[in-house]
Each structure stands twice: as structure tokens, then as C-alpha cells.
Amino acid sequence: MFKNKVSLKDAFDTLKESKEAFATVFTHGTLSIEIYKPDKVDLQKPHDRDEAYIISSGSGNFELEGEETRVTSGDFLFVPAGAEHRFVDFTNDFSTWVIFYGPIGGEEN
């Protein structure tokens, strides 16, 4: 097994075992990779670090600080630390990779 790789299947297996909407599947230094599959409603709160999403399956809408955009599998999103955000109107098969990194409060531009 290649230790620096996480397949989507392995991530979903870890998620299923966790019985939560998200599961951490890889860490290194400040980097933390999660898989996230909300159930009907995304209850996220702002996070204290910068984060990125890569939509792994499904589609929906993404709200960031009052703006909304359509997202689908393969899309990349960036969310600065402390920003209000959530997924809405997403399909039943929706899931996303979540990438947290950097210091608390986010990185400088």
C-alpha cells in the first residue's frame, strides 16, 4: 500500500466506519484531508483555518459569505479562515474532499 495515497473508495470506507458526516483520511504537518458527505443539511460553522474543497461526487450549490454558485464533481473551491459557508440543495450522492491547511486565522495573501 502506497502510504501517501488515499483513494475515494478508501475514504468512503473510513467515512462509513466513523458514522459521522466527515472523516479525516490523511494528515501531514498542518495539512488535514477529510471526506465529507452531508446528509440533507450542511451544518458547518466557519473554520479557524483556510480550507479548500474538491467536489468528489454529485452536485449542489455552495454559499460563501452571501454569494452562491453551482458546483459539480471535479470543481475546486477555496474558503478563507472564518468565512461563513455551506452546501445547499445538493444531490443525495454529493460528497467532497476537504483540505485544511496553514495556521489558525489563515494565511496572508
C-alpha positions in Angstrom: 0.0 0.0 0.0 1.3 3.4 -1.0 1.2 5.5 2.2 0.8 8.9 0.5 -2.3 8.0 -1.4 -6.0 7.8 -0.4 -8.5 6.5 -2.9 -12.1 7.7 -2.9 -13.2 4.2 -2.0 -10.8 4.1 1.0 -12.1 7.5 2.1 -15.7 6.3 1.9 -14.9 3.2 3.8 -13.3 5.3 6.6 -16.4 7.6 6.5 -18.8 4.7 6.8 -16.8 3.4 9.9 -16.9 6.8 11.5 -20.7 7.0 11.4 -20.3 10.8 11.0 -20.8 13.2 8.1 -17.0 13.6 7.8 -13.8 11.6 8.4 -10.1 12.6 8.4 -8.3 10.4 6.0 -4.8 11.9 5.8 -2.6 14.4 7.9 0.9 15.8 7.5 2.0 18.9 9.4 -0.7 21.5 9.1 -2.4 19.6 6.2 -5.5 17.6 7.0 -7.6 15.9 4.4 -11.2 14.8 5.1 -14.0 13.3 3.1 -17.4 15.0 3.8 -20.9 13.7 2.9 -23.6 15.8 4.5 -27.0 14.2 5.0 -29.8 16.5 3.7 -28.4 19.7 5.5 -24.9 21.0 5.8 -24.5 22.2 9.4 -20.9 23.5 9.0 -19.7 26.5 11.0 -16.8 28.8 10.0 -13.4 27.1 10.5 -10.3 28.7 12.0 -8.0 27.7 9.1 -8.1 28.1 5.4 -9.7 25.3 3.5 -10.3 24.0 0.0 -12.9 21.6 -1.3 -12.8 19.4 -4.4 -16.2 18.0 -5.2 -15.8 14.2 -5.5 -19.4 13.3 -6.5 -22.8 14.8 -7.0 -23.7 18.4 -7.4 -25.4 21.3 -5.5 -25.0 24.9 -4.6 -22.3 26.5 -2.4 -22.8 29.6 -0.4 -19.8 31.7 0.7 -20.4 34.9 2.6 -23.8 35.5 0.9 -22.8 34.6 -2.6 -24.0 31.3 -4.2 -22.6 29.2 -7.0 -23.4 25.9 -8.6 -20.9 23.1 -8.0 -20.4 19.7 -9.5 -17.9 16.8 -9.4 -14.4 18.0 -10.1 -15.0 21.6 -9.0 -12.5 23.3 -6.7 -13.5 25.8 -4.0 -11.4 28.0 -1.6 -12.7 29.2 1.7 -10.7 31.6 3.8 -10.5 31.0 7.5 -13.5 32.4 9.4 -15.8 32.7 6.4 -19.5 31.7 6.6 -20.1 28.9 4.1 -22.2 25.8 3.4 -23.5 23.5 0.7 -27.2 23.7 -0.1 -29.6 22.0 -2.5 -27.2 19.1 -3.0 -27.9 15.7 -4.6 -28.1 12.5 -2.4 -24.8 11.3 -3.9 -23.0 14.6 -3.0 -19.6 14.3 -1.3 -16.4 16.4 -1.3 -12.8 16.2 -0.3 -12.0 18.9 2.4 -8.5 20.2 2.7 -7.5 22.2 5.8 -4.0 23.8 5.9 -1.9 26.6 7.4 -2.1 28.5 10.6 -5.1 29.4 12.7 -6.5 32.6 11.3 -5.5 31.6 7.7 -2.5 32.5 5.6 -1.6 36.0 4.4 -2.3 36.8 0.7 
